[in-house]
Amino acid sequence: MTEMNDENDRTDTANDSAAGEVAGLLLAAGGGRRLGGRPKALLTHRGRPLVEHAVGVLRAAGCTRVHVVLGAHADAVRDQAELPDCVLVENPRWEQGMGGSLLAGLDSLAGTGARAALVLLVDQPGIGPEAVARVRGAYRDETSLASAAYDGVRGHPVLLGAAHWAGIAGTASGDRGARGYLGERESAVRLVECGDVAQPYDIDTEADLGHLE
């Protein structure tokens, strides 16, 4: 019983610390090229734009600071989506891939006091608050690296401690994001199994729209 209480105390302490230090970073810049040019952020899911849904997931998982990276049709997203208390970051080079959006988002967090970024993709509505909270709970300090795993395979969301942001900036390009950086540090990345509570499908094609509710 004592060991269980000690573990609970450590988890509670980590969660209390993470509340102010782990920022939610939502990448929502994609143009939906294979969806006829419809911006993914404005696709409707459960009666509201995907970008609103994803912000809600981050907040429900405990992120009090949320930065949202916009790109395709950024003005329309600003006009049509309700994103109160979010910091909206525009990536003018969104067509070059997710890497640029990640860099823009991490850069926007500099000087905010955030010591880690919890990165979620807007086009994965099958990943809900429980999975995101699990990954957020892996935060210990600015050296933390963690990733959701699905049957042992690394996926999103990912948690990137601030000590790694400069290194990620030197390697992120195209659609790779932080993949290469994490791959080179596989032993340091804490995998958090989420396959029992989330489905990591992407909304990329017309066929994928069937996942939306």
Buried (B, 14 or more C-beta within 10 A) or exposed (E): EEEEEEEEEEEEEBBEBBBEBBBBBBBBBBBBEBBEEBBBBBBEBEEBBBBBBBBBBBBEBBBBBBBBBBBBBBEBBEEBBEBEEBBBBBBEEBEBBBBBBBBBBBEBBEEEEBBBBBBBBBBBBEBBBBBBBBBBBBBBEBEBBBBBBBEEEBBBBBBBBBBBBEBBBEBBBEEBBBBBBBEEEEEEBBBBEBBEBBBBEBBBEEEBBEBEE
